[in-house]
């Protein structure tokens, strides 16, 4: 039986639907927790900046270098980590990643000076490398193409949850530490949140399963239906996509989506790194911290629902392309719109634009990842997905440097021109995304079968 026939026979089966629901229920909560804690440990350093300078003499230059050098370590070790995940299995390797980054994150409690701070930030990037692309590859081996965007979207929900809950968690730990322990509050925050990652990593050993074949909570019919569809998709990916590590790293499609993802990360980090400061400038320079935190949480709260709705309904190639182009465009428009509205004293409109910007780039991520996972498999997937994520995440290193340099060159109170530069990258991604309609391969018949099933009544 051909791959297309296998998909047509199995995609609409109750056994497959049951298998997907069980897999989501058993796997997704643990993966979301891992990503939530990763974002918390990645960004909590911002809450300790002043305290580190006062207590340990960490200079502003060392702090800035440490904040950015995380992405260098992350990029260098991303592909090796992903290849090792393929060798040892997602269950143990994702657990290893969480435990080691948790230990490094906790070690920030003992920071003694500039050098140690910079080294620890680099090591944090090294140890966390492989988590995100590893999960993306893991999900592509568990969930058929027609529901994969929905699973990616559920995984992405950890980002807005982390941004919404990170402030109160970190703030509460700092207050608790200063009041009730002999440590400083920032030490308690680093150590506790680092240990949260260690505990999550140990839990992952018990909750994650490497493949459907090993899942005891799937019955024989569910395993058979899921495996037939995944094997059919894998057959097409191995025919259409590159084979092996070097061919994947030299494949033009991999580099095409690397550029798109880089543009996305510039938009993401060019906004999130500066969101509290931008909100303060919009509402009032004298605004209280709790006011800034509350208003800054609004875009992430709305983004939760947008990301989930888009993931659930972006179940055809045409819809993904259309929605992806639309959300990249709205990211650019809203990012620039927020800057202009803030510059011209329209705070309500500026906040509304920020809500659209954050919601849009959150929706872009799951849609974008559905493309490379549709043509990469095996070690090629490990290398290709690792390359896209590692080089793409360098946008997080470039964005603050670019935005700061442009703001210093064209001085404005609201950082107008630096914000415009971020929006330009989103527009570039939109143009590249709409051009994916020119990508044709022998997987079209398989994808068409999936789209036909997804569009049928009852789906």
PEZIDA-V711288 format. One record per residue. N is the residue number from 1. PSI is psi in whole degrees, -180 to 180 (none if undefined). Layout:
[[N,PSI] [N,PSI]]
This chain:
[[1,138] [2,164] [3,-41] [4,-44] [5,-39] [6,-42] [7,-44] [8,-38] [9,-36] [10,-25] [11,-31] [12,9] [13,142] [14,-33] [15,-41] [16,-45] [17,-42] [18,-41] [19,-43] [20,-44] [21,-43] [22,-42] [23,-43] [24,-43] [25,-37] [26,-29] [27,-41] [28,-42] [29,-42] [30,-41] [31,-39] [32,-41] [33,-44] [34,-46] [35,-35] [36,-49] [37,-35] [38,-46] [39,-37] [40,-47] [41,-24] [42,-35] [43,-10] [44,-14] [45,-27] [46,-29] [47,-17] [48,6] [49,-53] [50,-41] [51,-39] [52,-38] [53,-40] [54,-44] [55,-32] [56,-1] [57,25] [58,120] [59,161] [60,-38] [61,-43] [62,-37] [63,-44] [64,-42] [65,-42] [66,-38] [67,-38] [68,-31] [69,-18] [70,-44] [71,-25] [72,-51] [73,-39] [74,-45] [75,-40] [76,-40] [77,7] [78,-52] [79,-47] [80,-40] [81,-41] [82,-37] [83,-38] [84,-34] [85,-41] [86,-33] [87,-45] [88,-15] [89,147] [90,-38] [91,-55] [92,-36] [93,-41] [94,-37] [95,-43] [96,-43] [97,-49] [98,-43] [99,-46] [100,-39] [101,-31] [102,-40] [103,-45] [104,-43] [105,-40] [106,-31] [107,-18] [108,-22] [109,-20] [110,18] [111,132] [112,-12] [113,-175] [114,-49] [115,-46] [116,-39] [117,-47] [118,-42] [119,-44] [120,-39] [121,-40] [122,-46] [123,-32] [124,-42] [125,-40] [126,-47] [127,-31] [128,-18] [129,133] [130,-16] [131,-57] [132,-54] [133,-29] [134,-42] [135,-41] [136,-46] [137,-41] [138,-46] [139,-34] [140,-17] [141,-7] [142,-30] [143,133] [144,160] [145,-37] [146,-22] [147,3] [148,-39] [149,-38] [150,-40] [151,-40] [152,-41] [153,-41] [154,-42] [155,-41] [156,-21] [157,-20] [158,-30] [159,-59] [160,-34] [161,-42] [162,-41] [163,-36] [164,-41] [165,-14] [166,-43] [167,-56] [168,-35] [169,-51] [170,-42] [171,-41] [172,-39] [173,-40] [174,-45] [175,-43] [176,-45] [177,-42] [178,-30] [179,-40] [180,-2] [181,160] [182,-11] [183,164] [184,155] [185,-39] [186,-30] [187,-42] [188,-41] [189,-51] [190,-47] [191,-45] [192,-47] [193,-29] [194,-42] [195,-28] [196,-39] [197,-40] [198,-46] [199,-42] [200,-38] [201,-42] [202,-40] [203,-34] [204,-31] [205,-34] [206,-23] [207,-23] [208,147] [209,133] [210,-37] [211,161] [212,-32] [213,-30] [214,0] [215,110] [216,-19] [217,4] [218,133] [219,177] [220,-44] [221,-41] [222,-45] [223,-45] [224,-46] [225,-45] [226,-44] [227,-38] [228,-44] [229,-44] [230,-38] [231,-37] [232,-43] [233,-40] [234,-36] [235,-44] [236,-42] [237,-40] [238,-25] [239,-45] [240,-38] [241,176] [242,154] [243,134] [244,166] [245,-51] [246,-40] [247,-36] [248,-42] [249,-18] [250,1] [251,134] [252,-32] [253,-39] [254,-44] [255,-33] [256,-47] [257,-20] [258,-44] [259,-44] [260,-46] [261,-34] [262,-46] [263,-41] [264,-44] [265,-33] [266,-45] [267,-41] [268,-57] [269,-27] [270,-20] [271,-50] [272,-37] [273,-30] [274,6] [275,-49] [276,-43] [277,-40] [278,-40] [279,-42] [280,-44] [281,-34] [282,-47] [283,-49] [284,137] [285,-19] [286,11] [287,145] [288,157] [289,-41] [290,-32] [291,-44] [292,-44] [293,-41] [294,-46] [295,-36] [296,-24] [297,-20] [298,-49] [299,-37] [300,-36] [301,-47] [302,-39] [303,-31] [304,-49] [305,-40] [306,-46] [307,-43] [308,-46] [309,-44] [310,-45] [311,-38] [312,-31] [313,-11] [314,68] [315,16] [316,156] [317,-44] [318,-44] [319,-39] [320,-43] [321,-45] [322,-48] [323,-39] [324,-47] [325,-43] [326,-44] [327,-34] [328,-41] [329,-45] [330,-28] [331,-49] [332,-47] [333,-46] [334,-36] [335,-47] [336,-39] [337,-40] [338,-39] [339,-45] [340,-41] [341,-41] [342,-38] [343,-31] [344,18] [345,41] [346,78] [347,-40] [348,-45] [349,-39] [350,-44] [351,-39] [352,-42] [353,-39] [354,-38] [355,-45] [356,-42] [357,-52] [358,-44] [359,-38] [360,-47] [361,-24] [362,-38] [363,-29] [364,-37] [365,-57] [366,-38] [367,-44] [368,-42] [369,-17] [370,-21] [371,-57] [372,-31] [373,-9] [374,-15] [375,6] [376,139] [377,162] [378,-144] [379,-26] [380,-37] [381,-43] [382,-45] [383,-46] [384,-47] [385,-38] [386,-41] [387,-47] [388,-46] [389,-40] [390,-52] [391,-35] [392,-39] [393,-13] [394,-15] [395,-30] [396,-23] [397,-39] [398,-40] [399,-53] [400,-35] [401,-47] [402,-48] [403,-42] [404,-44] [405,-42] [406,-39] [407,-36] [408,-30] [409,-42] [410,85] [411,121] [412,156] [413,-29] [414,3] [415,41] [416,-51] [417,-34] [418,-38] [419,-39] [420,-40] [421,-36] [422,-44] [423,-34] [424,-39] [425,-36] [426,-39] [427,-40] [428,-43] [429,-37] [430,-43] [431,-46] [432,-35] [433,-42] [434,-26] [435,-8] [436,-13] [437,-18] [438,-4] [439,116] [440,143] [441,174] [442,-4] [443,-3] [444,-41] [445,-41] [446,-47] [447,-37] [448,-38] [449,-40] [450,-42] [451,-41] [452,-41] [453,-41] [454,-31] [455,-10] [456,155] [457,138] [458,-2] [459,none]]
